[in-house]
Amino acid sequence: MQQHRFTGPHVLQFLHRLVPTDLEPLPPNRSSLSVLMNENGGIIDDLMITKFSSKDFYIVTNATRREADNAHFKEQLSGHDDLVQHELIDNGLIALQGPSSSVLQRLTSTDLSAVKFGGCVTTTLLGIPDVVVSRGGYTGEDGFEISIPGDEATAAITQALLEYEDVKLAGLAARDTLRLEAGLCLYGHDLDETTSPVEAGLSWLVGKSRTGYLGYDIVKAHSSNLSGIRRRVGFIIQGAPARGLPFFWGC
């Protein structure tokens, strides 16, 4: 995953051109899933946006889309001299997911039970400051995503978590299985630059009063004519995990 921070007095207006989600009512230290749009109503990437303040947003995007995302950000930033993009290339990111994710509490004095789903806190873990702990994760399970400054600090926190018996390393295949079971989209399977949020079944993240974002006219047209577009639909498999299978498309 790639991590970014966008700061500046007009960062909200800038992000509202890139994504269809209404970020203005989002309280500080709260997150929202969204999608990075192109002019044709397609999705360049899916991303998680955290609002630290009205002038400071933290964004997590897919590592496989780094070149496309950064090129798009650079193009859209042209002329916005009051905005700054920080790509947090030195930060590690750990996803701790599942019923035993509460073991994270043992590494910090911050009360993580006060961080509700979709919320985040900047805290100290294992004596390491400036760690951003977000309550969420793209698995359908309760858990945390932990942004850690520096490779050594990331390794130390990972090793500390693995000392607990209930914590195990898991790869992307395990994550994708949970993602499919929860009906969540994965970029490159269910989302791409030719797929609109409406086609992908993500109309819920499109702000009802939002206009003016890239691809708005296409999204509006798709919302008005659901019978005339393809739609993402899920299916159930008996007796086997659905790992690696994309959603079917129908009308």
C-alpha positions in Angstrom: 0.0 0.0 0.0 1.1 3.6 -0.6 0.5 6.3 1.9 0.1 10.1 1.2 -0.7 13.3 3.0 -2.2 16.3 1.3 -2.0 19.6 3.1 -3.0 23.1 2.3 -5.8 25.7 2.8 -7.8 24.4 -0.2 -7.1 20.7 0.1 -10.8 19.8 0.5 -11.7 21.5 -2.8 -8.9 19.7 -4.5 -9.9 16.3 -3.2 -13.5 16.9 -4.1 -12.5 17.2 -7.8 -10.8 13.8 -7.5 -13.3 11.7 -5.6 -17.2 11.6 -5.5 -17.4 11.2 -1.8 -18.5 14.1 0.4 -15.6 14.7 2.7 -16.7 18.0 4.2 -19.0 16.5 6.9 -16.3 13.9 7.9 -15.2 14.7 11.5 -11.5 15.0 12.3 -9.7 11.7 12.7 -12.4 9.8 10.8 -12.0 7.8 7.5 -14.0 7.0 4.5 -13.6 4.6 1.6 -13.6 6.4 -1.8 -12.5 6.0 -5.4 -10.1 8.1 -7.5 -12.0 9.1 -10.6 -11.0 9.8 -14.2 -12.8 12.1 -16.7 -14.6 9.1 -18.3 -16.3 8.1 -15.0 -13.9 5.2 -14.5 -12.0 4.3 -11.3 -8.2 4.9 -11.3 -7.9 3.4 -7.8 -9.9 2.7 -4.6 -8.5 4.5 -1.6 -9.1 5.2 2.1 -9.2 8.9 3.0 -8.7 10.1 6.6 -9.4 13.6 7.6 -7.0 14.9 10.2 -8.3 18.4 9.8 -9.9 20.6 7.1 -6.3 21.3 5.8 -4.7 17.9 6.3 -5.8 14.6 4.8 -4.1 11.2 4.9 -4.8 8.8 2.0 -3.9 5.1 1.5 -3.8 3.8 -2.1 -2.8 0.5 -3.7 0.9 -0.1 -4.3 0.2 -1.7 -7.7 -1.4 1.6 -8.8 1.4 3.8 -7.6 2.6 5.1 -11.0 -1.0 5.7 -12.3 -2.1 7.4 -9.0 1.0 9.6 -8.7 0.8 10.7 -12.4 -2.9 11.6 -11.8 -2.1 13.5 -8.6 0.7 15.4 -10.3 -1.5 16.4 -13.2 -4.4 17.5 -11.0 -2.0 19.4 -8.6 -0.8 21.6 -11.5 -1.8 25.2 -10.6 -2.4 24.5 -6.9 0.7 26.1 -5.5 -0.8 26.3 -2.0 -1.1 22.5 -1.8 1.6 19.9 -0.9 1.6 16.2 -1.5 3.7 14.1 0.8 4.3 10.5 -0.3 5.1 8.7 2.9 7.6 6.3 1.3 9.4 5.6 4.5 6.3 4.6 6.4 5.4 0.9 6.9 1.7 -0.2 7.1 0.5 -3.3 9.0 -3.0 -4.6 8.9 -4.0 -6.4 12.1 -7.3 -8.1 11.5 -9.7 -10.5 13.3 -11.1 -11.2 16.7 -7.6 -11.2 18.3 -6.7 -7.7 17.0 -7.3 -6.3 20.5 -3.8 -7.5 21.4 -2.6 -4.2 20.0 -3.8 -2.6 23.2 -0.9 -4.2 25.0 1.6 -2.1 23.0 0.1 1.3 23.9 -1.3 3.3 26.9 -3.8 4.9 24.5 -7.3 3.5 25.0 -8.0 1.9 21.6 -11.5 0.8 22.6 -12.4 4.5 22.3 -11.4 4.4 18.6 -14.6 3.3 16.8 -14.8 1.8 13.4 -13.7 4.3 10.8 -11.8 6.3 13.4 -8.1 6.8 14.0 -5.6 8.1 16.6 -2.0 9.2 16.5 -0.2 7.5 19.3 2.9 5.8 20.7 3.3 2.0 20.2 6.1 0.1 21.8 7.7 3.4 22.7 7.6 4.5 19.0 5.9 7.9 18.5 3.8 9.3 15.7 2.1 6.0 14.8 -1.3 6.3 13.2 -3.7 3.6 14.2 -6.9 3.4 12.2 -9.8 1.1 13.1 -10.7 -0.6 9.9 -9.2 -2.8 7.3 -10.4 -4.3 4.0 -11.3 -7.7 5.2 -14.8 -7.4 6.7 -13.3 -8.1 10.1 -12.7 -5.8 13.0 -9.1 -4.7 13.3 -6.6 -2.0 12.8 -4.3 -0.6 10.1 -1.1 0.8 11.6 1.1 3.4 9.8 4.6 3.3 11.3 7.4 5.8 10.5 10.5 3.8 9.4 11.5 0.3 8.5 13.1 -0.5 11.8 10.1 0.6 13.8 7.8 -1.4 11.5 9.8 -4.5 12.0 9.9 -4.0 15.8 6.1 -3.6 16.1 5.5 -6.6 13.7 7.8 -8.8 15.8 6.2 -7.7 19.0 2.7 -8.6 17.7 3.9 -12.0 16.5 5.0 -12.9 20.0 1.3 -13.3 20.8 0.0 -16.8 20.1 -3.2 -15.7 18.4 -1.3 -13.5 15.9 -0.1 -15.1 12.7 1.3 -13.7 9.4 -1.1 -13.9 6.5 -0.6 -13.1 2.8 -2.8 -11.4 0.2 -4.5 -14.7 -0.7 -6.0 -14.8 2.8 -7.0 -11.2 2.6 -8.6 -11.7 -0.8 -10.7 -14.6 0.5 -12.1 -12.5 3.4 -12.6 -9.6 1.0 -14.7 -11.8 -1.3 -16.7 -13.2 1.6 -17.5 -9.7 2.7 -18.5 -8.6 -0.8 -15.7 -6.0 -1.0 -14.1 -4.8 -4.3 -10.5 -5.5 -5.3 -8.9 -3.2 -7.9 -8.0 -5.1 -11.1 -10.7 -7.6 -10.5 -13.9 -5.7 -9.8 -12.7 -2.2 -10.5 -10.8 -0.6 -13.3 -10.6 2.6 -15.4 -13.6 1.5 -17.5 -15.9 0.8 -14.5 -18.0 3.5 -12.8 -18.8 3.5 -9.1 -22.4 2.7 -10.0 -21.5 -0.3 -12.1 -19.2 -1.5 -9.3 -22.0 -1.3 -6.7 -20.4 1.5 -4.9 -23.1 4.2 -5.3 -23.2 4.4 -1.5 -19.9 6.2 -1.5 -21.1 8.9 -4.0 -22.2 12.0 -2.1 -25.9 12.7 -2.9 -25.2 16.5 -3.3 -21.8 16.1 -4.9 -21.2 17.6 -8.4 -18.2 18.7 -10.4 -15.9 15.8 -9.7 -14.1 14.1 -12.6 -16.6 11.8 -14.4 -19.6 13.3 -12.7 -21.8 13.4 -15.9 -21.1 9.6 -16.5 -21.9 8.7 -12.9 -25.1 10.7 -13.0 -26.2 9.1 -16.2 -25.5 5.6 -14.8 -27.4 6.4 -11.7 -30.4 7.4 -13.8 -30.4 4.3 -16.0 -29.5 1.3 -13.9 -31.3 -1.1 -16.3 -29.0 0.0 -19.2 -25.6 -0.6 -17.6 -23.6 -3.6 -16.4 -23.7 -4.3 -12.7 -21.4 -6.1 -10.3 -23.2 -9.1 -8.7 -22.0 -11.6 -6.1 -22.6 -15.3 -5.9 -22.3 -18.0 -3.3 -20.0 -21.1 -3.6 -20.8 -24.1 -1.4 -18.0 -26.1 0.2 -15.0 -24.2 -1.1 -13.4 -20.7 -0.6 -13.9 -18.3 -3.5 -10.2 -17.1 -3.5 -9.1 -15.5 -6.8 -12.5 -15.5 -8.4 -13.8 -12.1 -9.6 -17.4 -11.0 -9.4 -19.6 -11.7 -12.5 -21.0 -8.8 -14.4 -24.7 -8.6 -15.3 -27.4 -6.2 -16.4 
